[in-house]
Amino acid sequence: MKKLYISIITALVIFSGSGCKKYLEQAPDQRTQVNSVQKVAELLTSAYPESNYIAFTESASDNTEDKGVNAGDEPRFVVQPYYWEDNDDDSEDTPTHYWNSCYEAIAAANQALEVIENNPDDLGYLPYKGEALLARAYAHFMLVTLFAQTYDPEGSNESPGIPYVLKPETVVSGQYERGTVASVYQQIEKDLLEGLPLLSNNVYNVPKYHFNTAAANAFAARFFLFKKDYANVVKYASAISPGNSFQTIIRPWNTRYNVYTSAEMRTNFTAATEPSTLMLVETASSWARTRSARYGFGQNLVNRLFNTVNVTGARWGHGLYITPDAPHYNLLKWNEYFVRTSPNATIGYPYTMVPVFTADEALMNRAEAYVGLGNYEAALADLNTFASTRITSYNAAAHSVTLAKIATFYNIQDPKEGLIRTILDFKKAEFIQEGLRWFDILRHKIVVTHNVKAVATSTTIELGADDPRRLFQMPVEVELAGIERNPR
């Protein structure tokens, strides 16, 4: 684990206002400089993980395939999760990089909360207290999801969790305990429910770069889906669109997206102006350029997900692009921002904007919750809303999903099982190259099979439902903080 104390000092230098002052003219503890609502607001821009989980969650999932020995380059951050191998590298797009970035974000949130606690009478801090609590909850949720056993609503959840850090670190090398998955979830829920009512979209110039109310509700819906608290999933997902007008805010694949040029698609998918995007996070990542790797979105997946009729009786209308040639496919969801080290430099760092919460995911999470509550009619309504913006020339009479269609298409007579299968298949195709499939794999204990191609042969490898490699490995440095790494 990185020393969170060092991370705090690094982050807060930005807000010290020291300019060109000599080092000795600065206050010895930069945290004393965060002493106003405005400075807390600025600090909280660092309370989001500026790292990307997509490369390793997508590569580990069943949304990737081996395209063959001559298919392209093999970046390490894609290869190792494809084989479910540990990667102790701390470079961008790796589990270690994401782990460190999450705790750096938590450090910023905790420092903001400490300042707010010391100013209890200043109501101007309240929206930022809400943001800090949500940001802290989110980073811990992502950590416990990726690095610990998946929460089991019917189990004790006494397996090791991740350290839930509640205070700014004041020593260089602190000692931590992992706690349990149950204790981590309890604290996440506490922070989430305390912070959500405090949020105010009016304090932000661009609310989608922060935990605005819609993003917080989407986070709550995702969190409670892991807990199988279906009533709360419906409650919070519905709050995103109080008039239940999801059709107007989910991604318009069969209308506006269908006529975009490739440049327009790259620009708009991750734009803050997209109605479907609820929260954007800037990540240090080269994921946007990972388009011709050997392991990824290839021909078999294209045929299975997009070139075949689905349960609606039609095909998805998503625009598929070949980059640079088959079998490398892309939906042009990502647009790299390259930041040069100086105005005249030819080197720099790639960044990718990631919509970490969308109306599309929230709608599908609500559909699954309706199934859990036995409200199949409402689940079908959400599925049909989803399909209506994705089937080319959509016609409700011809393309509506029904229980009868599901039973026939999947040869599954149990309506609950059939609806869950439909929802998971909808999400598998929709969120290709976004890393979200991994969350469904964890929740539903889906077995993952990867093909492995040699020059003249092809074999398969499997990740079972209880395989310990479903937990990404913690950085080796955590042992210095007294934390035991995940078993292998």
C-alpha positions in Angstrom: 0.0 0.0 0.0 1.2 3.5 -0.7 1.8 5.6 2.4 -1.5 7.5 2.6 0.2 10.3 4.6 2.5 11.0 1.6 -0.4 10.9 -0.8 -2.3 13.5 1.2 0.7 15.9 1.2 1.2 15.4 -2.5 -2.5 16.1 -3.2 -2.8 19.1 -1.0 0.2 20.9 -2.5 -2.1 21.8 -5.3 -4.3 23.8 -3.0 -1.6 25.5 -0.9 -1.5 28.6 -3.1 2.3 28.7 -2.6 3.1 29.6 -6.3 6.7 30.3 -6.6 7.4 30.7 -2.9 10.5 29.2 -1.6 10.1 25.8 0.2 11.0 27.3 3.6 8.4 30.0 3.3 5.6 27.3 3.2 3.8 26.0 6.3 5.5 22.8 7.4 2.1 20.9 7.2 0.3 21.6 4.0 -2.9 20.3 5.4 -3.3 23.6 7.4 -3.8 25.4 4.1 -7.2 23.7 3.5 -9.2 26.1 5.5 -12.2 27.2 3.4 -15.2 25.8 1.6 -13.6 26.6 -1.7 -10.4 24.7 -0.9 -12.3 21.7 0.3 -14.2 21.7 -2.9 -10.9 21.8 -4.8 -9.5 19.0 -2.7 -12.4 16.8 -3.5 -11.5 16.8 -7.2 -8.8 14.3 -6.0 -11.3 12.1 -4.1 -12.0 9.9 -7.2 -9.7 7.0 -8.3 -7.7 8.5 -11.1 -7.0 5.0 -12.4 -8.8 2.6 -14.7 -10.2 -0.8 -13.8 -11.5 -1.7 -17.2 -8.3 -3.2 -18.7 -8.1 -5.9 -16.0 -11.8 -6.5 -15.4 -12.7 -6.7 -19.1 -9.7 -8.9 -19.9 -10.5 -11.3 -17.0 -14.2 -11.6 -18.1 -15.9 -13.6 -20.8 -16.1 -10.5 -23.0 -12.6 -11.3 -24.4 -11.1 -13.9 -26.6 -7.8 -15.0 -27.9 -7.7 -13.9 -31.6 -4.7 -15.9 -32.5 -0.9 -15.8 -32.5 -0.7 -13.3 -35.4 -3.5 -11.0 -34.2 -1.5 -8.2 -32.7 0.6 -7.0 -29.8 0.2 -8.3 -26.3 0.3 -5.6 -23.6 1.1 -7.1 -20.3 -1.8 -5.5 -18.5 -4.2 -7.3 -20.9 -2.4 -10.7 -21.1 -2.1 -11.4 -17.4 -5.7 -10.9 -16.4 -6.8 -12.9 -19.5 -4.9 -15.9 -18.0 -5.9 -14.8 -14.4 -2.3 -14.3 -13.5 -1.2 -11.9 -10.8 0.5 -8.7 -11.9 2.6 -6.9 -9.3 3.5 -4.1 -11.8 2.2 -0.7 -10.5 1.9 0.8 -14.0 -1.4 2.2 -15.3 -4.3 -0.2 -16.0 -3.2 -2.7 -13.5 -4.8 -3.9 -10.2 -1.9 -2.4 -8.2 -2.3 1.0 -9.8 -6.0 0.9 -9.2 -5.6 -0.1 -5.5 -3.1 2.7 -4.9 -5.3 5.2 -6.7 -8.4 4.2 -4.6 -6.5 4.8 -1.3 -5.2 8.1 -2.6 -8.8 9.1 -3.3 -9.8 8.0 0.1 -7.0 10.0 1.7 -8.3 13.2 -0.1 -11.9 12.4 1.0 -10.8 11.9 4.6 -8.8 15.1 4.7 -11.8 17.0 3.5 -14.1 15.4 6.1 -11.6 16.3 8.9 -11.7 20.0 7.8 -15.5 19.9 7.7 -15.7 18.3 11.1 -13.7 21.1 12.5 -16.1 23.7 11.1 -19.5 22.2 12.2 -21.4 25.5 12.0 -20.5 26.4 8.4 -23.4 25.1 6.4 -21.5 25.8 3.2 -19.5 22.6 3.8 -22.5 20.3 3.8 -22.8 19.5 0.1 -19.0 18.7 0.1 -19.4 16.5 3.2 -21.9 14.5 1.1 -19.5 14.3 -1.8 -16.6 13.2 0.4 -18.7 10.5 2.1 -19.9 9.2 -1.3 -16.4 9.3 -2.7 -15.0 7.4 0.3 -17.8 4.8 0.1 -17.3 4.4 -3.7 -13.6 3.8 -3.5 -14.0 1.3 -0.7 -16.8 -0.4 -2.6 -14.6 -0.9 -5.7 -11.8 -2.2 -3.6 -13.9 -4.7 -1.7 -15.5 -5.8 -4.9 -12.3 -6.4 -6.8 -10.0 -7.6 -4.0 -12.2 -9.5 -1.6 -14.8 -12.3 -1.6 -18.1 -11.2 -3.2 -20.8 -10.3 -0.7 -23.2 -13.1 -0.1 -26.6 -11.9 1.3 -27.2 -15.4 2.6 -23.8 -15.9 4.2 -21.9 -14.6 7.2 -19.4 -12.5 5.0 -16.7 -13.0 7.6 -14.0 -13.5 4.9 -11.3 -10.8 4.9 -12.3 -7.5 3.4 -10.1 -4.5 2.7 -8.9 -1.8 5.1 -11.7 0.8 5.6 -9.8 4.0 6.3 -11.8 6.6 8.1 -9.1 9.2 9.2 -6.2 10.9 7.5 -3.0 9.1 8.1 -0.6 10.9 10.4 2.3 8.5 10.5 4.6 7.5 7.7 4.0 3.7 8.0 0.6 2.8 9.5 -0.7 -0.6 10.3 -4.1 -1.8 9.1 -6.5 -4.6 9.3 -8.6 -5.9 6.5 -11.7 -6.3 8.6 -14.4 -8.5 7.1 -16.5 -8.2 4.0 -19.5 -7.7 6.3 -17.9 -4.8 8.2 -16.7 -3.1 5.0 -20.3 -3.3 3.6 -21.7 -1.9 6.8 -19.4 1.1 6.6 -20.0 1.7 2.9 -23.8 1.7 3.6 -23.3 4.1 6.5 -21.3 6.6 4.4 -23.6 6.2 1.4 -26.8 6.8 3.3 -25.4 9.7 5.3 -23.9 11.4 2.4 -26.6 11.1 -0.2 -29.1 13.6 1.3 -26.4 16.2 1.7 -25.6 16.4 -2.0 -26.4 19.5 -4.1 -25.9 19.7 -7.8 -26.0 23.4 -7.6 -22.5 23.8 -6.1 -20.7 22.3 -9.2 -19.9 23.9 -12.5 -20.1 20.5 -14.2 -22.0 18.2 -11.8 -21.1 15.0 -13.8 -17.5 15.3 -12.7 -18.7 14.8 -9.1 -21.0 12.7 -7.0 -24.2 14.5 -8.1 -27.5 13.2 -7.0 -28.2 11.0 -10.0 -24.7 9.3 -9.8 -25.2 8.7 -6.1 -28.5 7.0 -6.7 -26.9 4.9 -9.4 -24.1 3.9 -7.0 -26.7 3.1 -4.3 -28.6 0.9 -6.8 -25.4 -1.0 -7.7 -24.5 -1.4 -4.1 -27.9 -2.7 -3.0 -28.0 -5.1 -6.0 -24.9 -6.8 -4.6 -26.7 -7.1 -1.3 -29.9 -8.3 -3.1 -31.8 -5.6 -1.3 -34.1 -5.3 -4.2 -36.6 -2.8 -2.8 -33.7 -0.3 -2.3 -32.4 -1.0 -5.8 -35.8 0.0 -7.3 -36.0 3.0 -5.0 -32.6 4.4 -5.9 -32.6 3.5 -9.6 -36.1 5.0 -10.0 -34.9 8.3 -8.3 -32.5 8.8 -11.3 -35.5 9.4 -13.5 -38.5 10.4 -11.3 -40.9 10.4 -14.2 -39.6 7.0 -15.4 -38.4 8.6 -18.6 -35.4 6.3 -19.0 -36.0 6.0 -22.7 -35.0 9.7 -23.1 -31.8 9.4 -21.2 -30.3 6.0 -22.1 -27.9 5.6 -24.9 -29.5 6.2 -28.4 -27.8 3.5 -30.4 -30.5 3.2 -33.0 -31.0 7.0 -33.6 -28.4 9.6 -32.8 -25.4 7.2 -32.4 -26.4 5.5 -35.6 -25.6 8.6 -37.7 -22.5 9.7 -35.9 -19.2 9.7 -37.8 -16.4 7.8 -36.1 -15.0 11.0 -34.7 -18.3 12.1 -33.3 -18.8 8.8 -31.7 -15.5 8.9 -29.9 -16.1 12.5 -28.8 -19.7 12.1 -27.6 -19.7 8.7 -25.8 -17.7 10.1 -22.9 -18.9 13.7 -23.0 -20.5 15.2 -19.9 -23.3 16.4 -22.2 -24.5 12.8 -22.8 -27.8 12.3 -20.8 -27.0 8.7 -20.1 -23.7 9.6 -18.4 -24.2 10.2 -14.7 -20.6 10.6 -13.5 -17.3 10.8 -15.3 -13.9 10.1 -13.9 -10.6 11.1 -15.5 -8.2 8.2 -15.4 -4.5 7.8 -16.2 -4.9 5.0 -18.8 -4.0 3.8 -22.2 -7.2 1.8 -22.5 -8.5 4.0 -25.3 -5.6 2.8 -27.6 -5.9 -0.9 -26.7 -7.7 -1.8 -29.9 -5.4 -4.3 -31.6 -4.4 -6.5 -28.8 -4.4 -10.3 -29.3 -6.8 -10.7 -26.3 -10.0 -8.7 -26.6 -13.2 -8.1 -28.5 -12.9 -10.4 -31.5 -14.8 -12.2 -34.3 -16.4 -14.9 -32.2 -17.8 -12.4 -29.7 -19.0 -10.2 -32.6 -20.8 -13.1 -34.1 -22.3 -14.2 -30.9 -23.4 -10.9 -29.5 -24.1 -8.7 -32.5 -24.4 -10.7 -35.7 -27.0 -13.1 -34.3 -30.7 -12.5 -33.6 -31.4 -12.0 -29.9 -34.5 -12.6 -27.8 -36.2 -9.6 -29.4 -36.2 -11.3 -32.7 -33.8 -8.8 -34.2 -30.1 -7.8 -33.8 -28.6 -5.1 -31.8 -28.0 -1.9 -33.8 -24.7 -0.9 -32.2 -22.2 0.4 -34.7 -19.2 -1.9 -34.9 -15.9 -0.6 -36.3 -12.9 -2.6 -37.4 -9.6 -1.1 -36.0 -7.3 -1.5 -37.8 -8.6 -4.7 -39.4 -10.4 -7.9 -38.5 -10.5 -9.5 -36.0 -10.1 -6.3 -34.1 -13.4 -4.7 -33.3 -14.4 -1.6 -31.5 -17.5 0.4 -30.6 -15.5 3.7 -30.4 -16.5 4.3 -26.8 -13.2 5.7 -25.8 -11.3 8.8 -26.8 -7.8 9.3 -25.5 -6.6 12.6 -24.1 -2.9 12.9 -24.4 -1.2 15.3 -22.0 2.2 16.5 -23.0 4.9 16.9 -20.3 5.4 20.5 -21.5 4.0 22.7 -24.4 6.8 21.7 -26.8 7.3 18.1 -25.7 6.6 15.1 -27.9 6.1 12.8 -24.9 3.4 12.8 -22.3 0.7 10.7 -20.6 -2.5 9.2 -22.0 -5.8 9.7 -20.1 -9.2 8.2 -20.6 -12.5 9.6 -19.4 -14.7 6.8 -17.9 -18.5 7.0 -17.3 -18.4 5.1 -14.1 -22.2 5.4 -13.7 -24.8 5.5 -16.4 -28.5 5.5 -16.7 -28.3 2.3 -18.8 -26.7 0.3 -16.0 -29.1 1.7 -13.5 -32.1 0.7 -15.6 -30.8 -2.9 -16.0 -30.1 -3.1 -12.3 -33.7 -2.1 -11.6 -34.9 -4.7 -14.0 -33.0 -7.4 -12.1 -34.4 -6.1 -8.9 -37.9 -6.3 -10.2 -37.3 -9.9 -11.0 -36.0 -10.5 -7.5 -39.2 -8.9 -6.2 -41.4 -11.1 -8.4 -42.6 -8.2 -10.5 -42.0 -9.7 -13.9 -44.2 -7.2 -15.7 -42.1 -4.3 -14.5 -38.9 -6.1 -15.4 -40.2 -6.7 -18.9 -41.1 -3.0 -19.2 -37.5 -2.1 -18.4 -36.1 -4.6 -20.8 -38.3 -3.3 -23.6 -37.4 0.3 -22.8 -33.7 -0.8 -23.1 -34.3 -2.6 -26.4 -36.3 0.3 -27.9 -33.1 2.4 -28.2 -30.9 -0.5 -29.5 -32.8 -2.4 -32.1 -32.6 -0.9 -35.6 -36.1 0.2 -36.8 -37.5 -0.8 -33.5 -41.2 -1.8 -33.6 -42.9 -2.6 -30.3 -45.3 -5.1 -31.8 -42.5 -7.1 -33.5 -39.6 -6.7 -31.0 -41.1 -6.6 -27.5 -39.6 -9.1 -25.1 -42.2 -11.3 -23.5 -42.1 -14.3 -21.2 -43.2 -16.5 -24.0 -40.3 -15.3 -26.2 -37.8 -15.8 -23.5 -39.0 -19.3 -22.8 -38.7 -20.2 -26.5 -35.4 -18.4 -27.2 -33.6 -19.8 -24.2 -35.5 -23.0 -23.7 -36.1 -22.0 -20.1 -39.5 -22.5 -18.6 -38.9 -20.8 -15.3 -39.8 -17.1 -15.9 -37.4 -15.9 -13.1 -34.5 -17.8 -14.5 -35.3 -16.7 -18.1 -35.6 -13.0 -17.2 -32.3 -13.1 -15.4 -30.6 -14.7 -18.4 -32.1 -12.1 -20.6 -30.9 -9.2 -18.4 -27.4 -10.6 -18.2 -27.2 -11.1 -22.0 -28.5 -7.5 -22.6 -25.8 -6.2 -20.3 -23.1 -8.4 -21.7 -23.5 -6.9 -25.2 -24.2 -3.4 -24.0 -21.2 -3.0 -21.8 -18.6 -4.7 -24.0 -15.2 -3.0 -23.5 -16.5 -1.2 -20.4 -15.4 -3.8 -17.8 -18.8 -4.0 -16.1 -19.4 -7.6 -17.1 -17.0 -8.6 -14.3 -19.5 -7.4 -11.7 -22.2 -9.7 -13.0 -19.7 -12.6 -13.2 -19.0 -12.0 -9.5 -22.6 -11.6 -8.4 -23.9 -14.6 -10.3 -20.8 -16.8 -9.9 -20.6 -17.2 -13.6 -17.9 -19.6 -14.8 -15.5 -18.0 -17.3 -14.0 -19.9 -20.2 -11.2 -18.5 -22.3 -9.8 -19.9 -25.5 -6.1 -20.2 -26.0 -4.8 -20.4 -29.5 -1.4 -21.8 -30.6 -0.2 -22.0 -34.2 -2.1 -25.1 -35.1 -4.2 -25.9 -32.0 -6.7 -24.3 -29.7 -7.5 -25.2 -26.0 -9.5 -23.6 -23.2 -8.9 -22.6 -19.7 -11.6 -22.0 -17.0 -12.1 -19.8 -14.0 -14.5 -21.6 -11.7 -17.2 -20.1 -9.5 -15.1 -20.4 -6.3 -11.6 -20.0 -7.9 -9.4 -17.8 -5.6 -8.1 -16.0 -8.7 -11.5 -14.2 -8.9 -10.0 -11.9 -6.3 -7.5 -9.7 -7.9 -4.2 -9.7 -5.9 -3.3 -6.9 -3.6 0.0 -5.1 -4.0 2.9 -6.8 -2.4 3.6 -3.7 -0.3 0.5 -4.2 1.8 2.4 -6.8 3.8 4.5 -3.8 5.2 1.2 -2.5 6.7 0.4 -5.8 8.3 -2.1 -7.0 5.7 -2.2 -10.5 4.5 -2.6 -10.8 0.7 -5.2 -12.9 -1.0 -4.5 -16.7 -1.1 -3.3 -18.4 -4.2 
